[in-house]
Amino acid sequence: MAIIKKKSWPKIFSLMKSGKKKFDVRVADFKVKERDTLILEEYDPKKKKYTGRRLSKKVKYVMKFDLNDYGQKKEIGKKGLYIIQI
């Protein structure tokens, strides 16, 4: 089980900390698997520095996909994506 540290912008960090946001969307430029620990470190992009606040979460599920998995790369490029928590 790995420990993975990632930046988190203040708005996203607050939503994760409160428990309202229970997912994260990231570029797949690192390895992650279920049961790893994700450490979110709050980063203030205006000040260009970390705030010192950290949040530790266990990874419960990982789904990796390519934008063209469903033949919709052009549509996604035009309209974006929704990530819907239910």
PDB file of N, CA, C and O in Angstrom:
ATOM      1  N   MET A   1       0.841  -1.190   0.000  1.00  0.00           N
ATOM      2  CA  MET A   1       0.000   0.000   0.000  1.00  0.00           C
ATOM      3  C   MET A   1       0.881   1.247   0.000  1.00  0.00           C
ATOM      4  O   MET A   1       1.757   1.409   0.849  1.00  0.00           O
ATOM      5  N   ALA A   2       0.633   2.105  -0.952  1.00  0.00           N
ATOM      6  CA  ALA A   2       1.435   3.308  -1.122  1.00  0.00           C
ATOM      7  C   ALA A   2       0.797   4.512  -0.431  1.00  0.00           C
ATOM      8  O   ALA A   2      -0.406   4.541  -0.173  1.00  0.00           O
ATOM      9  N   ILE A   3       1.625   5.485  -0.145  1.00  0.00           N
ATOM     10  CA  ILE A   3       1.173   6.788   0.341  1.00  0.00           C
ATOM     11  C   ILE A   3       1.455   7.777  -0.777  1.00  0.00           C
ATOM     12  O   ILE A   3       2.597   7.932  -1.207  1.00  0.00           O
ATOM     13  N   ILE A   4       0.405   8.448  -1.245  1.00  0.00           N
ATOM     14  CA  ILE A   4       0.507   9.335  -2.392  1.00  0.00           C
ATOM     15  C   ILE A   4       0.115  10.743  -1.953  1.00  0.00           C
ATOM     16  O   ILE A   4      -0.974  10.948  -1.418  1.00  0.00           O
ATOM     17  N   LYS A   5       0.998  11.710  -2.176  1.00  0.00           N
ATOM     18  CA  LYS A   5       0.726  13.103  -1.819  1.00  0.00           C
ATOM     19  C   LYS A   5       0.361  13.884  -3.069  1.00  0.00           C
ATOM     20  O   LYS A   5       1.034  13.789  -4.095  1.00  0.00           O
ATOM     21  N   LYS A   6      -0.722  14.665  -2.970  1.00  0.00           N
ATOM     22  CA  LYS A   6      -1.179  15.482  -4.092  1.00  0.00           C
ATOM     23  C   LYS A   6      -1.647  16.848  -3.600  1.00  0.00           C
ATOM     24  O   LYS A   6      -2.164  16.983  -2.491  1.00  0.00           O
ATOM     25  N   LYS A   7      -1.455  17.863  -4.452  1.00  0.00           N
ATOM     26  CA  LYS A   7      -1.965  19.204  -4.172  1.00  0.00           C
ATOM     27  C   LYS A   7      -3.480  19.193  -4.240  1.00  0.00           C
ATOM     28  O   LYS A   7      -4.077  18.415  -4.984  1.00  0.00           O
ATOM     29  N   SER A   8      -4.090  20.063  -3.456  1.00  0.00           N
ATOM     30  CA  SER A   8      -5.538  20.231  -3.507  1.00  0.00           C
ATOM     31  C   SER A   8      -5.852  21.714  -3.327  1.00  0.00           C
ATOM     32  O   SER A   8      -5.459  22.327  -2.334  1.00  0.00           O
ATOM     33  N   TRP A   9      -6.561  22.280  -4.294  1.00  0.00           N
ATOM     34  CA  TRP A   9      -6.938  23.698  -4.211  1.00  0.00           C
ATOM     35  C   TRP A   9      -7.909  23.900  -3.039  1.00  0.00           C
ATOM     36  O   TRP A   9      -8.648  22.973  -2.706  1.00  0.00           O
ATOM     37  N   PRO A  10      -7.931  25.074  -2.410  1.00  0.00           N
ATOM     38  CA  PRO A  10      -8.727  25.315  -1.198  1.00  0.00           C
ATOM     39  C   PRO A  10     -10.198  24.908  -1.283  1.00  0.00           C
ATOM     40  O   PRO A  10     -10.711  24.283  -0.355  1.00  0.00           O
ATOM     41  N   LYS A  11     -10.884  25.246  -2.368  1.00  0.00           N
ATOM     42  CA  LYS A  11     -12.308  24.903  -2.474  1.00  0.00           C
ATOM     43  C   LYS A  11     -12.497  23.381  -2.459  1.00  0.00           C
ATOM     44  O   LYS A  11     -13.352  22.864  -1.741  1.00  0.00           O
ATOM     45  N   ILE A  12     -11.704  22.680  -3.245  1.00  0.00           N
ATOM     46  CA  ILE A  12     -11.800  21.223  -3.317  1.00  0.00           C
ATOM     47  C   ILE A  12     -11.397  20.603  -1.979  1.00  0.00           C
ATOM     48  O   ILE A  12     -12.040  19.664  -1.509  1.00  0.00           O
ATOM     49  N   PHE A  13     -10.338  21.126  -1.369  1.00  0.00           N
ATOM     50  CA  PHE A  13      -9.878  20.613  -0.082  1.00  0.00           C
ATOM     51  C   PHE A  13     -10.985  20.722   0.964  1.00  0.00           C
ATOM     52  O   PHE A  13     -11.234  19.774   1.710  1.00  0.00           O
ATOM     53  N   SER A  14     -11.647  21.873   1.019  1.00  0.00           N
ATOM     54  CA  SER A  14     -12.727  22.076   2.000  1.00  0.00           C
ATOM     55  C   SER A  14     -13.888  21.111   1.786  1.00  0.00           C
ATOM     56  O   SER A  14     -14.443  20.582   2.750  1.00  0.00           O
ATOM     57  N   LEU A  15     -14.254  20.881   0.533  1.00  0.00           N
ATOM     58  CA  LEU A  15     -15.334  19.938   0.235  1.00  0.00           C
ATOM     59  C   LEU A  15     -14.955  18.512   0.637  1.00  0.00           C
ATOM     60  O   LEU A  15     -15.790  17.763   1.143  1.00  0.00           O
ATOM     61  N   MET A  16     -13.705  18.145   0.413  1.00  0.00           N
ATOM     62  CA  MET A  16     -13.239  16.806   0.807  1.00  0.00           C
ATOM     63  C   MET A  16     -13.214  16.688   2.332  1.00  0.00           C
ATOM     64  O   MET A  16     -13.639  15.679   2.893  1.00  0.00           O
ATOM     65  N   LYS A  17     -12.714  17.724   2.987  1.00  0.00           N
ATOM     66  CA  LYS A  17     -12.615  17.706   4.455  1.00  0.00           C
ATOM     67  C   LYS A  17     -13.991  17.600   5.106  1.00  0.00           C
ATOM     68  O   LYS A  17     -14.152  16.901   6.107  1.00  0.00           O
ATOM     69  N   SER A  18     -14.986  18.289   4.542  1.00  0.00           N
ATOM     70  CA  SER A  18     -16.333  18.269   5.113  1.00  0.00           C
ATOM     71  C   SER A  18     -17.045  16.935   4.857  1.00  0.00           C
ATOM     72  O   SER A  18     -18.034  16.620   5.520  1.00  0.00           O
ATOM     73  N   GLY A  19     -16.546  16.163   3.907  1.00  0.00           N
ATOM     74  CA  GLY A  19     -17.179  14.888   3.572  1.00  0.00           C
ATOM     75  C   GLY A  19     -18.204  14.995   2.460  1.00  0.00           C
ATOM     76  O   GLY A  19     -18.768  13.986   2.039  1.00  0.00           O
ATOM     77  N   LYS A  20     -18.453  16.210   1.977  1.00  0.00           N
ATOM     78  CA  LYS A  20     -19.439  16.384   0.900  1.00  0.00           C
ATOM     79  C   LYS A  20     -18.923  15.799  -0.416  1.00  0.00           C
ATOM     80  O   LYS A  20     -19.682  15.182  -1.162  1.00  0.00           O
ATOM     81  N   LYS A  21     -17.643  15.992  -0.699  1.00  0.00           N
ATOM     82  CA  LYS A  21     -17.027  15.477  -1.922  1.00  0.00           C
ATOM     83  C   LYS A  21     -16.272  14.198  -1.573  1.00  0.00           C
ATOM     84  O   LYS A  21     -15.350  14.215  -0.757  1.00  0.00           O
ATOM     85  N   LYS A  22     -16.668  13.096  -2.194  1.00  0.00           N
ATOM     86  CA  LYS A  22     -16.080  11.797  -1.869  1.00  0.00           C
ATOM     87  C   LYS A  22     -15.431  11.154  -3.088  1.00  0.00           C
ATOM     88  O   LYS A  22     -15.409   9.930  -3.216  1.00  0.00           O
ATOM     89  N   PHE A  23     -14.912  11.970  -3.963  1.00  0.00           N
ATOM     90  CA  PHE A  23     -14.232  11.479  -5.161  1.00  0.00           C
ATOM     91  C   PHE A  23     -13.149  12.480  -5.537  1.00  0.00           C
ATOM     92  O   PHE A  23     -13.170  13.624  -5.083  1.00  0.00           O
ATOM     93  N   ASP A  24     -12.217  12.056  -6.355  1.00  0.00           N
ATOM     94  CA  ASP A  24     -11.189  12.951  -6.850  1.00  0.00           C
ATOM     95  C   ASP A  24     -10.931  12.580  -8.304  1.00  0.00           C
ATOM     96  O   ASP A  24     -10.907  11.395  -8.637  1.00  0.00           O
ATOM     97  N   VAL A  25     -10.741  13.545  -9.158  1.00  0.00           N
ATOM     98  CA  VAL A  25     -10.438  13.321 -10.560  1.00  0.00           C
ATOM     99  C   VAL A  25      -9.024  13.833 -10.785  1.00  0.00           C
ATOM    100  O   VAL A  25      -8.728  14.996 -10.514  1.00  0.00           O
ATOM    101  N   ARG A  26      -8.159  12.968 -11.277  1.00  0.00           N
ATOM    102  CA  ARG A  26      -6.756  13.323 -11.478  1.00  0.00           C
ATOM    103  C   ARG A  26      -6.263  12.817 -12.820  1.00  0.00           C
ATOM    104  O   ARG A  26      -6.764  11.817 -13.334  1.00  0.00           O
ATOM    105  N   VAL A  27      -5.291  13.498 -13.382  1.00  0.00           N
ATOM    106  CA  VAL A  27      -4.587  12.974 -14.550  1.00  0.00           C
ATOM    107  C   VAL A  27      -3.871  11.707 -14.091  1.00  0.00           C
ATOM    108  O   VAL A  27      -3.273  11.685 -13.015  1.00  0.00           O
ATOM    109  N   ALA A  28      -3.930  10.667 -14.894  1.00  0.00           N
ATOM    110  CA  ALA A  28      -3.356   9.375 -14.519  1.00  0.00           C
ATOM    111  C   ALA A  28      -1.847   9.349 -14.790  1.00  0.00           C
ATOM    112  O   ALA A  28      -1.357   8.511 -15.547  1.00  0.00           O
ATOM    113  N   ASP A  29      -1.125  10.273 -14.163  1.00  0.00           N
ATOM    114  CA  ASP A  29       0.325  10.349 -14.347  1.00  0.00           C
ATOM    115  C   ASP A  29       1.077   9.762 -13.151  1.00  0.00           C
ATOM    116  O   ASP A  29       2.258  10.045 -12.951  1.00  0.00           O
ATOM    117  N   PHE A  30       0.382   8.945 -12.361  1.00  0.00           N
ATOM    118  CA  PHE A  30       0.985   8.275 -11.214  1.00  0.00           C
ATOM    119  C   PHE A  30       0.239   6.959 -11.001  1.00  0.00           C
ATOM    120  O   PHE A  30      -0.861   6.770 -11.519  1.00  0.00           O
ATOM    121  N   LYS A  31       0.835   6.073 -10.250  1.00  0.00           N
ATOM    122  CA  LYS A  31       0.190   4.791  -9.961  1.00  0.00           C
ATOM    123  C   LYS A  31      -0.617   4.910  -8.674  1.00  0.00           C
ATOM    124  O   LYS A  31      -0.156   5.497  -7.695  1.00  0.00           O
ATOM    125  N   VAL A  32      -1.818   4.354  -8.680  1.00  0.00           N
ATOM    126  CA  VAL A  32      -2.682   4.339  -7.498  1.00  0.00           C
ATOM    127  C   VAL A  32      -3.550   3.098  -7.565  1.00  0.00           C
ATOM    128  O   VAL A  32      -3.980   2.682  -8.641  1.00  0.00           O
ATOM    129  N   LYS A  33      -3.803   2.508  -6.399  1.00  0.00           N
ATOM    130  CA  LYS A  33      -4.664   1.331  -6.350  1.00  0.00           C
ATOM    131  C   LYS A  33      -5.484   1.362  -5.064  1.00  0.00           C
ATOM    132  O   LYS A  33      -5.216   2.139  -4.147  1.00  0.00           O
ATOM    133  N   GLU A  34      -6.481   0.499  -5.028  1.00  0.00           N
ATOM    134  CA  GLU A  34      -7.316   0.411  -3.839  1.00  0.00           C
ATOM    135  C   GLU A  34      -6.449   0.103  -2.626  1.00  0.00           C
ATOM    136  O   GLU A  34      -5.480  -0.651  -2.708  1.00  0.00           O
ATOM    137  N   ARG A  35      -6.819   0.704  -1.501  1.00  0.00           N
ATOM    138  CA  ARG A  35      -6.153   0.580  -0.207  1.00  0.00           C
ATOM    139  C   ARG A  35      -4.905   1.449  -0.061  1.00  0.00           C
ATOM    140  O   ARG A  35      -4.300   1.468   1.011  1.00  0.00           O
ATOM    141  N   ASP A  36      -4.502   2.177  -1.123  1.00  0.00           N
ATOM    142  CA  ASP A  36      -3.436   3.165  -0.966  1.00  0.00           C
ATOM    143  C   ASP A  36      -3.980   4.306  -0.120  1.00  0.00           C
ATOM    144  O   ASP A  36      -5.192   4.424   0.062  1.00  0.00           O
ATOM    145  N   THR A  37      -3.097   5.139   0.392  1.00  0.00           N
ATOM    146  CA  THR A  37      -3.494   6.319   1.149  1.00  0.00           C
ATOM    147  C   THR A  37      -3.197   7.558   0.323  1.00  0.00           C
ATOM    148  O   THR A  37      -2.070   7.758  -0.132  1.00  0.00           O
ATOM    149  N   LEU A  38      -4.209   8.383   0.133  1.00  0.00           N
ATOM    150  CA  LEU A  38      -4.062   9.636  -0.596  1.00  0.00           C
ATOM    151  C   LEU A  38      -3.969  10.765   0.427  1.00  0.00           C
ATOM    152  O   LEU A  38      -4.888  10.973   1.219  1.00  0.00           O
ATOM    153  N   ILE A  39      -2.866  11.483   0.403  1.00  0.00           N
ATOM    154  CA  ILE A  39      -2.671  12.640   1.279  1.00  0.00           C
ATOM    155  C   ILE A  39      -2.907  13.885   0.432  1.00  0.00           C
ATOM    156  O   ILE A  39      -2.144  14.170  -0.492  1.00  0.00           O
ATOM    157  N   LEU A  40      -3.957  14.618   0.749  1.00  0.00           N
ATOM    158  CA  LEU A  40      -4.242  15.866   0.053  1.00  0.00           C
ATOM    159  C   LEU A  40      -3.630  17.005   0.854  1.00  0.00           C
ATOM    160  O   LEU A  40      -3.895  17.154   2.047  1.00  0.00           O
ATOM    161  N   GLU A  41      -2.813  17.803   0.186  1.00  0.00           N
ATOM    162  CA  GLU A  41      -2.157  18.941   0.827  1.00  0.00           C
ATOM    163  C   GLU A  41      -2.726  20.217   0.209  1.00  0.00           C
ATOM    164  O   GLU A  41      -2.568  20.468  -0.986  1.00  0.00           O
ATOM    165  N   GLU A  42      -3.389  21.016   1.043  1.00  0.00           N
ATOM    166  CA  GLU A  42      -4.028  22.227   0.540  1.00  0.00           C
ATOM    167  C   GLU A  42      -2.978  23.191   0.001  1.00  0.00           C
ATOM    168  O   GLU A  42      -1.974  23.474   0.655  1.00  0.00           O
ATOM    169  N   TYR A  43      -3.233  23.688  -1.204  1.00  0.00           N
ATOM    170  CA  TYR A  43      -2.307  24.588  -1.890  1.00  0.00           C
ATOM    171  C   TYR A  43      -3.069  25.828  -2.334  1.00  0.00           C
ATOM    172  O   TYR A  43      -4.119  25.723  -2.967  1.00  0.00           O
ATOM    173  N   ASP A  44      -2.545  26.991  -2.005  1.00  0.00           N
ATOM    174  CA  ASP A  44      -3.172  28.247  -2.400  1.00  0.00           C
ATOM    175  C   ASP A  44      -2.516  28.731  -3.691  1.00  0.00           C
ATOM    176  O   ASP A  44      -1.379  29.202  -3.660  1.00  0.00           O
ATOM    177  N   PRO A  45      -3.210  28.624  -4.825  1.00  0.00           N
ATOM    178  CA  PRO A  45      -2.606  29.015  -6.099  1.00  0.00           C
ATOM    179  C   PRO A  45      -2.344  30.524  -6.216  1.00  0.00           C
ATOM    180  O   PRO A  45      -1.482  30.940  -6.990  1.00  0.00           O
ATOM    181  N   LYS A  46      -3.070  31.333  -5.465  1.00  0.00           N
ATOM    182  CA  LYS A  46      -2.847  32.782  -5.514  1.00  0.00           C
ATOM    183  C   LYS A  46      -1.519  33.147  -4.843  1.00  0.00           C
ATOM    184  O   LYS A  46      -0.766  33.981  -5.345  1.00  0.00           O
ATOM    185  N   LYS A  47      -1.247  32.510  -3.706  1.00  0.00           N
ATOM    186  CA  LYS A  47      -0.005  32.765  -2.968  1.00  0.00           C
ATOM    187  C   LYS A  47       1.131  31.859  -3.429  1.00  0.00           C
ATOM    188  O   LYS A  47       2.292  32.063  -3.074  1.00  0.00           O
ATOM    189  N   LYS A  48       0.768  30.840  -4.239  1.00  0.00           N
ATOM    190  CA  LYS A  48       1.728  29.862  -4.746  1.00  0.00           C
ATOM    191  C   LYS A  48       2.489  29.165  -3.620  1.00  0.00           C
ATOM    192  O   LYS A  48       3.709  29.010  -3.667  1.00  0.00           O
ATOM    193  N   LYS A  49       1.715  28.745  -2.592  1.00  0.00           N
ATOM    194  CA  LYS A  49       2.337  27.991  -1.511  1.00  0.00           C
ATOM    195  C   LYS A  49       1.303  27.125  -0.791  1.00  0.00           C
ATOM    196  O   LYS A  49       0.098  27.362  -0.872  1.00  0.00           O
ATOM    197  N   TYR A  50       1.808  26.126  -0.093  1.00  0.00           N
ATOM    198  CA  TYR A  50       0.954  25.234   0.688  1.00  0.00           C
ATOM    199  C   TYR A  50       0.482  25.948   1.950  1.00  0.00           C
ATOM    200  O   TYR A  50       1.201  26.774   2.511  1.00  0.00           O
ATOM    201  N   THR A  51      -0.739  25.622   2.394  1.00  0.00           N
ATOM    202  CA  THR A  51      -1.299  26.268   3.585  1.00  0.00           C
ATOM    203  C   THR A  51      -0.891  25.545   4.865  1.00  0.00           C
ATOM    204  O   THR A  51      -0.973  26.111   5.955  1.00  0.00           O
ATOM    205  N   GLY A  52      -0.453  24.300   4.733  1.00  0.00           N
ATOM    206  CA  GLY A  52      -0.105  23.505   5.910  1.00  0.00           C
ATOM    207  C   GLY A  52      -1.209  22.528   6.303  1.00  0.00           C
ATOM    208  O   GLY A  52      -0.986  21.642   7.128  1.00  0.00           O
ATOM    209  N   ARG A  53      -2.393  22.682   5.721  1.00  0.00           N
ATOM    210  CA  ARG A  53      -3.490  21.752   6.030  1.00  0.00           C
ATOM    211  C   ARG A  53      -3.356  20.503   5.169  1.00  0.00           C
ATOM    212  O   ARG A  53      -3.071  20.579   3.974  1.00  0.00           O
ATOM    213  N   ARG A  54      -3.568  19.346   5.806  1.00  0.00           N
ATOM    214  CA  ARG A  54      -3.463  18.055   5.119  1.00  0.00           C
ATOM    215  C   ARG A  54      -4.658  17.192   5.471  1.00  0.00           C
ATOM    216  O   ARG A  54      -5.262  17.335   6.534  1.00  0.00           O
ATOM    217  N   LEU A  55      -4.980  16.307   4.569  1.00  0.00           N
ATOM    218  CA  LEU A  55      -6.105  15.400   4.755  1.00  0.00           C
ATOM    219  C   LEU A  55      -5.689  14.029   4.227  1.00  0.00           C
ATOM    220  O   LEU A  55      -5.183  13.912   3.111  1.00  0.00           O
ATOM    221  N   SER A  56      -5.906  13.004   5.034  1.00  0.00           N
ATOM    222  CA  SER A  56      -5.538  11.645   4.656  1.00  0.00           C
ATOM    223  C   SER A  56      -6.795  10.831   4.381  1.00  0.00           C
ATOM    224  O   SER A  56      -7.708  10.792   5.206  1.00  0.00           O
ATOM    225  N   LYS A  57      -6.842  10.179   3.215  1.00  0.00           N
ATOM    226  CA  LYS A  57      -7.998   9.372   2.822  1.00  0.00           C
ATOM    227  C   LYS A  57      -7.523   8.043   2.245  1.00  0.00           C
ATOM    228  O   LYS A  57      -6.533   7.997   1.514  1.00  0.00           O
ATOM    229  N   LYS A  58      -8.227   6.966   2.573  1.00  0.00           N
ATOM    230  CA  LYS A  58      -7.960   5.653   1.976  1.00  0.00           C
ATOM    231  C   LYS A  58      -8.634   5.587   0.612  1.00  0.00           C
ATOM    232  O   LYS A  58      -9.772   6.028   0.451  1.00  0.00           O
ATOM    233  N   VAL A  59      -7.932   5.039  -0.360  1.00  0.00           N
ATOM    234  CA  VAL A  59      -8.494   4.849  -1.695  1.00  0.00           C
ATOM    235  C   VAL A  59      -9.383   3.611  -1.652  1.00  0.00           C
ATOM    236  O   VAL A  59      -8.927   2.518  -1.316  1.00  0.00           O
ATOM    237  N   LYS A  60     -10.659   3.794  -1.997  1.00  0.00           N
ATOM    238  CA  LYS A  60     -11.616   2.683  -1.966  1.00  0.00           C
ATOM    239  C   LYS A  60     -11.830   2.077  -3.347  1.00  0.00           C
ATOM    240  O   LYS A  60     -12.082   0.878  -3.460  1.00  0.00           O
ATOM    241  N   TYR A  61     -11.733   2.890  -4.400  1.00  0.00           N
ATOM    242  CA  TYR A  61     -11.992   2.401  -5.744  1.00  0.00           C
ATOM    243  C   TYR A  61     -11.274   3.296  -6.744  1.00  0.00           C
ATOM    244  O   TYR A  61     -11.235   4.513  -6.568  1.00  0.00           O
ATOM    245  N   VAL A  62     -10.712   2.713  -7.779  1.00  0.00           N
ATOM    246  CA  VAL A  62     -10.046   3.470  -8.833  1.00  0.00           C
ATOM    247  C   VAL A  62     -10.607   3.018 -10.173  1.00  0.00           C
ATOM    248  O   VAL A  62     -10.675   1.821 -10.450  1.00  0.00           O
ATOM    249  N   MET A  63     -11.004   3.967 -10.995  1.00  0.00           N
ATOM    250  CA  MET A  63     -11.456   3.667 -12.349  1.00  0.00           C
ATOM    251  C   MET A  63     -10.657   4.542 -13.304  1.00  0.00           C
ATOM    252  O   MET A  63     -10.770   5.767 -13.276  1.00  0.00           O
ATOM    253  N   LYS A  64      -9.863   3.919 -14.134  1.00  0.00           N
ATOM    254  CA  LYS A  64      -9.086   4.657 -15.126  1.00  0.00           C
ATOM    255  C   LYS A  64      -9.779   4.502 -16.468  1.00  0.00           C
ATOM    256  O   LYS A  64     -10.215   3.408 -16.827  1.00  0.00           O
ATOM    257  N   PHE A  65      -9.880   5.596 -17.207  1.00  0.00           N
ATOM    258  CA  PHE A  65     -10.488   5.518 -18.532  1.00  0.00           C
ATOM    259  C   PHE A  65      -9.810   6.493 -19.466  1.00  0.00           C
ATOM    260  O   PHE A  65      -9.186   7.464 -19.036  1.00  0.00           O
ATOM    261  N   ASP A  66      -9.940   6.224 -20.730  1.00  0.00           N
ATOM    262  CA  ASP A  66      -9.443   7.079 -21.789  1.00  0.00           C
ATOM    263  C   ASP A  66     -10.628   7.905 -22.294  1.00  0.00           C
ATOM    264  O   ASP A  66     -11.757   7.416 -22.308  1.00  0.00           O
ATOM    265  N   LEU A  67     -10.387   9.122 -22.700  1.00  0.00           N
ATOM    266  CA  LEU A  67     -11.487   9.978 -23.164  1.00  0.00           C
ATOM    267  C   LEU A  67     -12.221   9.395 -24.362  1.00  0.00           C
ATOM    268  O   LEU A  67     -13.368   9.764 -24.614  1.00  0.00           O
ATOM    269  N   ASN A  68     -11.592   8.501 -25.100  1.00  0.00           N
ATOM    270  CA  ASN A  68     -12.256   7.936 -26.266  1.00  0.00           C
ATOM    271  C   ASN A  68     -12.746   6.508 -26.027  1.00  0.00           C
ATOM    272  O   ASN A  68     -13.086   5.817 -26.988  1.00  0.00           O
ATOM    273  N   ASP A  69     -12.792   6.049 -24.779  1.00  0.00           N
ATOM    274  CA  ASP A  69     -13.277   4.701 -24.484  1.00  0.00           C
ATOM    275  C   ASP A  69     -14.674   4.452 -25.047  1.00  0.00           C
ATOM    276  O   ASP A  69     -14.998   3.330 -25.434  1.00  0.00           O
ATOM    277  N   TYR A  70     -15.482   5.473 -25.093  1.00  0.00           N
ATOM    278  CA  TYR A  70     -16.857   5.325 -25.560  1.00  0.00           C
ATOM    279  C   TYR A  70     -17.093   6.061 -26.877  1.00  0.00           C
ATOM    280  O   TYR A  70     -18.234   6.342 -27.244  1.00  0.00           O
ATOM    281  N   GLY A  71     -16.006   6.369 -27.582  1.00  0.00           N
ATOM    282  CA  GLY A  71     -16.106   7.028 -28.873  1.00  0.00           C
ATOM    283  C   GLY A  71     -16.616   8.452 -28.793  1.00  0.00           C
ATOM    284  O   GLY A  71     -17.254   8.928 -29.733  1.00  0.00           O
ATOM    285  N   GLN A  72     -16.349   9.151 -27.681  1.00  0.00           N
ATOM    286  CA  GLN A  72     -16.916  10.489 -27.492  1.00  0.00           C
ATOM    287  C   GLN A  72     -15.859  11.567 -27.237  1.00  0.00           C
ATOM    288  O   GLN A  72     -16.158  12.593 -26.625  1.00  0.00           O
ATOM    289  N   LYS A  73     -14.648  11.348 -27.694  1.00  0.00           N
ATOM    290  CA  LYS A  73     -13.576  12.300 -27.399  1.00  0.00           C
ATOM    291  C   LYS A  73     -13.916  13.722 -27.871  1.00  0.00           C
ATOM    292  O   LYS A  73     -13.677  14.682 -27.138  1.00  0.00           O
ATOM    293  N   LYS A  74     -14.469  13.868 -29.083  1.00  0.00           N
ATOM    294  CA  LYS A  74     -14.819  15.202 -29.589  1.00  0.00           C
ATOM    295  C   LYS A  74     -15.892  15.868 -28.724  1.00  0.00           C
ATOM    296  O   LYS A  74     -15.782  17.049 -28.395  1.00  0.00           O
ATOM    297  N   GLU A  75     -16.921  15.114 -28.359  1.00  0.00           N
ATOM    298  CA  GLU A  75     -17.997  15.653 -27.525  1.00  0.00           C
ATOM    299  C   GLU A  75     -17.469  16.071 -26.151  1.00  0.00           C
ATOM    300  O   GLU A  75     -17.831  17.128 -25.634  1.00  0.00           O
ATOM    301  N   ILE A  76     -16.614  15.236 -25.570  1.00  0.00           N
ATOM    302  CA  ILE A  76     -16.034  15.557 -24.259  1.00  0.00           C
ATOM    303  C   ILE A  76     -15.189  16.818 -24.368  1.00  0.00           C
ATOM    304  O   ILE A  76     -15.224  17.670 -23.481  1.00  0.00           O
ATOM    305  N   GLY A  77     -14.425  16.939 -25.458  1.00  0.00           N
ATOM    306  CA  GLY A  77     -13.609  18.130 -25.675  1.00  0.00           C
ATOM    307  C   GLY A  77     -14.441  19.390 -25.769  1.00  0.00           C
ATOM    308  O   GLY A  77     -14.018  20.450 -25.307  1.00  0.00           O
ATOM    309  N   LYS A  78     -15.620  19.292 -26.362  1.00  0.00           N
ATOM    310  CA  LYS A  78     -16.510  20.452 -26.522  1.00  0.00           C
ATOM    311  C   LYS A  78     -17.288  20.762 -25.243  1.00  0.00           C
ATOM    312  O   LYS A  78     -17.403  21.922 -24.846  1.00  0.00           O
ATOM    313  N   LYS A  79     -17.819  19.723 -24.604  1.00  0.00           N
ATOM    314  CA  LYS A  79     -18.772  19.922 -23.515  1.00  0.00           C
ATOM    315  C   LYS A  79     -18.233  19.613 -22.129  1.00  0.00           C
ATOM    316  O   LYS A  79     -18.846  20.009 -21.138  1.00  0.00           O
ATOM    317  N   GLY A  80     -17.106  18.919 -22.027  1.00  0.00           N
ATOM    318  CA  GLY A  80     -16.567  18.545 -20.728  1.00  0.00           C
ATOM    319  C   GLY A  80     -17.208  17.279 -20.196  1.00  0.00           C
ATOM    320  O   GLY A  80     -17.936  16.588 -20.908  1.00  0.00           O
ATOM    321  N   LEU A  81     -16.929  16.983 -18.939  1.00  0.00           N
ATOM    322  CA  LEU A  81     -17.425  15.790 -18.270  1.00  0.00           C
ATOM    323  C   LEU A  81     -18.143  16.153 -16.982  1.00  0.00           C
ATOM    324  O   LEU A  81     -17.839  17.174 -16.365  1.00  0.00           O
ATOM    325  N   TYR A  82     -19.075  15.338 -16.583  1.00  0.00           N
ATOM    326  CA  TYR A  82     -19.624  15.387 -15.234  1.00  0.00           C
ATOM    327  C   TYR A  82     -19.091  14.172 -14.498  1.00  0.00           C
ATOM    328  O   TYR A  82     -18.994  13.093 -15.082  1.00  0.00           O
ATOM    329  N   ILE A  83     -18.751  14.321 -13.252  1.00  0.00           N
ATOM    330  CA  ILE A  83     -18.486  13.207 -12.360  1.00  0.00           C
ATOM    331  C   ILE A  83     -19.643  13.263 -11.373  1.00  0.00           C
ATOM    332  O   ILE A  83     -19.778  14.239 -10.635  1.00  0.00           O
ATOM    333  N   ILE A  84     -20.472  12.238 -11.350  1.00  0.00           N
ATOM    334  CA  ILE A  84     -21.678  12.282 -10.554  1.00  0.00           C
ATOM    335  C   ILE A  84     -21.579  11.287  -9.407  1.00  0.00           C
ATOM    336  O   ILE A  84     -21.412  10.088  -9.629  1.00  0.00           O
ATOM    337  N   GLN A  85     -21.681  11.780  -8.201  1.00  0.00           N
ATOM    338  CA  GLN A  85     -21.668  10.920  -7.019  1.00  0.00           C
ATOM    339  C   GLN A  85     -23.109  10.603  -6.650  1.00  0.00           C
ATOM    340  O   GLN A  85     -23.924  11.512  -6.498  1.00  0.00           O
ATOM    341  N   ILE A  86     -23.430   9.323  -6.504  1.00  0.00           N
ATOM    342  CA  ILE A  86     -24.802   8.959  -6.172  1.00  0.00           C
ATOM    343  C   ILE A  86     -24.824   8.047  -4.954  1.00  0.00           C
ATOM    344  O   ILE A  86     -25.896   7.630  -4.515  1.00  0.00           O
TER     345      ILE A  86
END
